[in-house]
């Protein structure tokens, strides 16, 4: 059962009393996101969460945007050793050497993907056919950790050089970016986000690496 206060709307059960968490759930989580750079940001933040809680990342998001040039992939792709050292010394972000290195690699992979596909958003949305998948979970325990679509997304992103993009991370991205509506049916946001309008999709190459 979703949690709620007497004067509050019913929310998904994973939402705590933290005002930042509530605002994220109410205003961002599950909203269809089709902006390339913001999707890149979300991909990086979901990877940064690995082994941590999402509220930890939310509390550091402003610092992340400052540290990583507002997640501009062109700038991040140019980062050298001085930038990596700067980031490792930045207490506002998760100071994990592998995750920082992966962010630089992912920026370069992103630029390569956009060069061939033309649109990062269309590429990602292509894994759900360009439409929001409207799930009907009545209980949080029914929500999967990954799906065939997130497995396919993970496999393709890895093939293209992305890191920290396992199937579970990809599914969290799909949920957060509104590719699937995983608000439970008793949550007030479920019906508000029942948007099934199609978006343009990029053709995903099935070419296997040589």
KAJO-V15589 format. One record per backbone hydrogen bond with DSSP energy under -0.5 kcal/mol. CO is the residue of the C=O (numbers start at 0). NH is the residue of the N-H. If there is no record, write none. Layout:
((CO/NH) (CO/NH))
This chain:
((2/10) (4/7) (9/187) (11/14) (17/21) (18/22) (19/23) (20/24) (21/25) (22/26) (23/27) (23/28) (27/30) (31/33) (33/35) (34/38) (35/39) (36/40) (37/41) (38/42) (39/43) (40/44) (41/45) (42/46) (43/47) (44/48) (45/49) (46/49) (48/51) (52/56) (53/57) (54/58) (55/59) (56/59) (56/60) (57/60) (59/63) (60/64) (61/65) (62/66) (63/67) (64/69) (65/68) (67/70) (67/71) (68/71) (70/72) (71/75) (72/76) (73/77) (74/77) (75/78) (79/83) (80/84) (81/85) (82/86) (83/87) (84/88) (86/89) (88/90) (89/92) (92/94) (93/95) (94/96) (95/99) (96/100) (97/101) (98/102) (99/103) (100/104) (101/105) (102/106) (103/107) (104/108) (105/109) (106/110) (107/111) (108/112) (109/113) (110/114) (111/115) (112/116) (112/117) (113/117) (118/122) (119/123) (120/124) (121/125) (121/201) (123/126) (124/127) (124/129) (125/128) (127/130) (129/198) (131/133) (132/134) (132/180) (135/137) (136/184) (138/141) (139/142) (146/150) (147/151) (148/152) (149/153) (150/154) (151/155) (152/156) (153/157) (154/158) (155/159) (156/161) (157/160) (165/169) (166/170) (167/171) (168/172) (169/173) (170/174) (171/175) (172/176) (173/178) (173/179) (174/177) (175/29) (175/30) (176/32) (178/132) (179/181) (180/134) (183/186) (186/189) (186/190) (187/191) (188/192) (189/192) (190/193) (192/194) (193/195) (202/204))
